Amino acid sequence: MSASSCPRCSGEMREGEVVLSVSLPSGSSPPFGGLPMGGMGGMGFPVQEVETEAPLMWREKTGERKGFIIKSDEVRTLTVRGRRCLSCGYLELYVTDEKLKPITSG
């Protein structure tokens, strides 16, 4: 998306991404799937905290049902992106089909 002006103050809008950051004790299951991070939390050993980040996603049903024997609702997952006004801080969120590309500074 190209740069746009703020609908509130006409300031410059900068594109970005919404990231969910969660701190977990090591050994617990991450909220975003995957395997536990190791550790011996319940055994009296010191537990190290592990920080996990993941992009915010939007999940919606498409209205179609898929499956050969067992039919289930098809789900589509989209990435949540946003724009922030550099003057007043107004935040605008939207979803996109594009794969999440890292925002580079520079």
N, C-alpha and C positions, 0 to 999 in steps of 0.2 A: 504494500500500500504506500502511496506517496504521502508526503507531508501535507498536513491540512491545518486549517486555523480552528481555534477553539470556538465552539458555539456560544460560549458565555462571554468571553472577553476579547475574542479574535487574536489571542496570543498563539505562539507556535506550539504545535502538538508534536510530541516525540513518541515513536512506536516502541513498545516493550512487550514483555511477557509476564504472566502471573505465575509465580513459583511458590509451591507449598514446601515449607521447611519444617521438619519434625525432628526433635531430639529424642532418641530412644536409648535405653540401657542396652549394652551389648548383650546378645543372647536372646533378645526378644524378636518376634517376627516383625519385619518391616510392613507398614501399612500399604505399600504399593506392590505387594507380591514379592516372590523370590524366597530365598532360603534365609533362615536366621543367621545373624552375624557372628555367632560364636559367643563364648563367655560362659561363666559359671555363676550366674547371678544368685540362685537360690541356695548355694552351697557355702556361703560365708566368705567367698573370695571377693575382692574388690571388683566393682563393676565399672567399666569405662562407658561413658556416654558416646553415642555415635549419632552424627547428624546426617539426615537423609533429605535430599531435595528431589522434587518431581514437578513437572509442569502441571498446571491445572487443566483438567480435561472436561469436556461436556459430552455426556452420553445420552442418546435419544433412540427411541424405537422408530424404525423406518416404515412400519405398517405392513411389512411383508413377513411371512412365516416361512422358515426354512427347515429342512431336515427330511430324511428319507422315511424313517419309521416314527420317530418322535419329532413333532413339529414344535418349534420355539420361535419367539419373536426375534427378528433380526435387529441387531443393535449397531448403531453407527457411532464412532467415537471421534470427536473433533477437538482441536487444540484451542484453548482460550488465549487470545492475544488482547492487547489494549493500546491505547494512546493516552498520554498524560500531557496536560497543558503546563508549559514551563513557567507561565506567569501566575495563574490562579490555582493550579493543582487539580483541575477538573479531570476526572478519569472516565474513559469510555472503553467498555469491554465489547469484544465481538469474538465469534468463533470462525475458524478457517479449516478447510480440508487439507491444507498444505502441511507437510511434515515440519515439525518445529526446527527452525534454523537458529543457532545461537546468535544473540545480539552481540555484535563486536563493538568495542569502543574504539574511537579513533577518528 
